[in-house]
Amino acid sequence: MKKSELQQIIREEIQKALTESTTKVVNEAANVPSNIMDFAKRKGSYAVSLVKKAATWAEKSGKRIKGGTAIGKNYSTIVLDMTNNGSEIYINLDKETIELFGEKVTDAKSFAKVLAAKQ
């Protein structure tokens, strides 16, 4: 086998692995608008994890993420909307915390409790 053929095979396998990995991440995060997930990916894996966590908690409570934006210095806070421009969820990327209606939530149970109290 020639060196160039081996290099081509390696390139194809790497591309295949990257494509499968990207597809898996997108499929797992289908409940988050693509612009939010794209931004989280640019910020890093911790941001993706926090966004997915908040979206999962919202879905478990019967809601879904409809939109969002990034605010603050270096865009270190992601604001997620469960209603039209509702700004209900704040994700602080510096402190790696999630707040719902201004109250810190740490799991699906606390998320549901705060959500029920505000409705």
FILUM-440223 format. One line per field, with one value per residue (C-alpha): residue number from 1; chain; x negated, y, z. Coordinates in Angstrom, 2 decimals, always signed. Last residue first. Layout:
BEGIN
num: [NUM/...]
cadena: [A/...]
X: [X/...]
Y: [Y/...]
Z: [Z/...]
***
This chain:
BEGIN
num: [119/118/117/116/115/114/113/112/111/110/109/108/107/106/105/104/103/102/101/100/99/98/97/96/95/94/93/92/91/90/89/88/87/86/85/84/83/82/81/80/79/78/77/76/75/74/73/72/71/70/69/68/67/66/65/64/63/62/61/60/59/58/57/56/55/54/53/52/51/50/49/48/47/46/45/44/43/42/41/40/39/38/37/36/35/34/33/32/31/30/29/28/27/26/25/24/23/22/21/20/19/18/17/16/15/14/13/12/11/10/9/8/7/6/5/4/3/2/1]
cadena: [A/A/A/A/A/A/A/A/A/A/A/A/A/A/A/A/A/A/A/A/A/A/A/A/A/A/A/A/A/A/A/A/A/A/A/A/A/A/A/A/A/A/A/A/A/A/A/A/A/A/A/A/A/A/A/A/A/A/A/A/A/A/A/A/A/A/A/A/A/A/A/A/A/A/A/A/A/A/A/A/A/A/A/A/A/A/A/A/A/A/A/A/A/A/A/A/A/A/A/A/A/A/A/A/A/A/A/A/A/A/A/A/A/A/A/A/A/A/A]
X: [+47.23/+44.27/+44.43/+44.79/+41.64/+39.67/+40.69/+40.12/+36.57/+35.88/+36.93/+35.07/+31.77/+29.61/+31.82/+30.81/+33.74/+33.93/+36.95/+35.02/+31.30/+28.57/+24.99/+21.60/+20.05/+18.49/+21.09/+24.04/+27.15/+30.28/+33.70/+37.02/+36.13/+39.75/+39.09/+41.95/+42.25/+39.67/+36.88/+33.20/+30.70/+27.05/+24.63/+20.90/+21.30/+17.76/+19.23/+22.95/+25.62/+26.28/+29.65/+32.63/+35.33/+38.20/+36.82/+39.45/+42.00/+43.67/+41.57/+39.40/+38.94/+37.67/+35.27/+33.90/+33.48/+31.61/+29.27/+28.70/+27.76/+25.44/+23.69/+23.24/+21.70/+19.31/+18.34/+17.12/+18.17/+18.36/+20.55/+22.86/+23.28/+24.17/+26.62/+28.41/+28.58/+29.81/+32.84/+32.72/+34.97/+32.92/+29.91/+29.28/+29.68/+27.20/+24.61/+24.97/+24.68/+21.48/+19.91/+20.90/+19.44/+16.21/+15.78/+16.38/+13.93/+11.29/+11.92/+11.65/+8.42/+6.89/+7.86/+6.32/+3.09/+2.88/+3.34/+0.65/-1.78/-1.32/+0.00]
Y: [+29.61/+30.86/+28.23/+25.42/+26.57/+26.78/+23.23/+21.84/+23.22/+21.95/+18.45/+18.57/+19.40/+22.24/+25.30/+28.80/+31.20/+34.30/+33.10/+29.89/+30.08/+27.77/+27.89/+27.36/+30.28/+31.80/+30.33/+31.83/+30.23/+32.33/+30.74/+32.63/+35.19/+35.24/+36.47/+34.25/+31.58/+29.06/+31.55/+30.96/+33.61/+32.62/+34.54/+34.89/+36.89/+38.22/+40.73/+40.23/+38.76/+35.70/+35.03/+32.73/+30.86/+28.41/+26.10/+23.56/+23.08/+20.01/+19.94/+17.12/+19.23/+22.18/+19.95/+18.59/+22.08/+23.23/+20.23/+20.61/+24.26/+23.41/+20.62/+22.73/+25.48/+23.02/+21.68/+25.04/+28.61/+27.88/+24.84/+26.99/+29.45/+26.65/+25.21/+28.54/+29.12/+25.56/+25.93/+23.39/+20.30/+18.51/+18.49/+14.76/+14.73/+17.62/+15.96/+12.61/+14.25/+16.03/+12.78/+10.88/+13.62/+13.76/+9.98/+9.95/+12.81/+10.97/+7.77/+9.57/+11.33/+8.02/+6.28/+9.12/+8.96/+5.21/+5.72/+8.42/+6.15/+3.41/+0.00]
Z: [+37.29/+39.31/+42.06/+39.52/+37.70/+40.92/+41.92/+38.42/+38.34/+41.87/+40.77/+37.45/+39.16/+40.45/+40.27/+41.40/+41.66/+39.45/+37.45/+36.70/+37.38/+36.09/+37.33/+35.69/+37.60/+34.48/+32.11/+33.98/+32.52/+32.95/+32.34/+32.18/+29.54/+28.29/+24.76/+23.49/+26.15/+27.34/+26.66/+27.39/+28.47/+28.09/+30.28/+29.60/+26.40/+26.83/+29.28/+29.45/+27.23/+25.08/+23.48/+23.65/+21.89/+22.23/+24.91/+25.86/+28.62/+30.16/+33.34/+32.01/+28.89/+30.93/+32.85/+29.58/+28.16/+31.27/+31.13/+27.41/+27.89/+30.80/+28.89/+25.78/+27.92/+29.59/+26.16/+24.96/+24.11/+20.38/+21.08/+23.21/+20.32/+17.91/+20.45/+20.83/+17.07/+16.55/+18.80/+21.65/+21.73/+19.07/+21.40/+21.30/+17.51/+17.07/+19.31/+17.50/+14.07/+15.12/+16.35/+13.20/+10.99/+12.98/+12.79/+9.02/+8.47/+10.50/+8.57/+5.21/+6.19/+7.38/+4.13/+2.10/+4.13/+3.52/-0.21/-0.24/+1.61/-0.94/+0.00]
***
